[in-house]
């Protein structure tokens, strides 16, 4: 099997091989006929993935769980987006099928320049039930995005302006993708997804992202969405699979991870800046989610103080998570 990815571990986790470690974007071309039975085995990775069918017809298989695989067929010239940590595979439907894929860790978008974008768009996407979306040349609104895929494929790694042109194209691709994600009827979602609820939960997520540094209660979150406390809980569980306060705490912790790995701020300052009532509670929740303490992250990345982010979800696969009980207070 081609070695574009590391071999999956016992949990199906694969790590893309980056041709140039200094450029945090992977790109590769799958010749599906080189794989056993013409199929890239089921796997997952923390990276977002974009794909473009260069030749033939292929099928992408998404797994909502082990018992519910869902298959989508793509024609030559069509494209696909696969969300971070989604279990998926790919197989050829015609001999000689080729697929170009490229992607990046979510934290690539967590630079100081794009910090607001990361908090407003990337984190909610990671925590949503969006598995992916297909782009067809038959849809007029998809053609500009597919052309961007083609242009990115046409870049020459190692050329003098590769990094600059690649970064510019990726910004255009993400802008087009976010526009597409607004149409929930097109998205590949988990089977219990409710599009109406997704739109209703959006203002509550925006409220959390805008106010996570301050004490927030469920009543305030519900008020931002113009709904009741009970309905607020229902929408978050249906769309995000977690309670409003679990989403709030997770968002705070992810921002805290970014600050600890890219700045020299002490743990106590990061805890306070991210809205935690005490450093001890912050440490407990941080270790529960990421499997390491805030101090360990700060020490491990002591040499990384120039704004280059480390991905917390990748680290969580390397270190076992804590079994600490979840926080159930009314406010956080």
Buried (B, 14 or more C-beta within 10 A) or exposed (E): EEEBBEEBEEEBBBBBEBEEEEBBBBBBBBBBBEBEEBBBBBBBBBBBBBBBBBBBBBBBBBBBEEEEBBEBEBBBBBBBBBBBBBBBBBBBBBEEBBBBBBBBBBBBBBBEEBBEBBBBBBBBBBBBBBBBBBBBBEBEEBBEBBEBBBBBBEBEEEEEEBBEBBEEBBBBBBEBBBEBBEEBEBBBBBEEBBEEBBEBBBBBBBBBBEBBEEEBBBBBBBBBBEBEBEBBBBBBBBBBBBBBBBBBBBBBBBBBBBBBBBBEBBBEEBBBBBBBEEBEBBBBBBBBBBBBBBBBBBEBBEEEEEBBBBBBBBBBBEEEEBEEEEBEEEEB
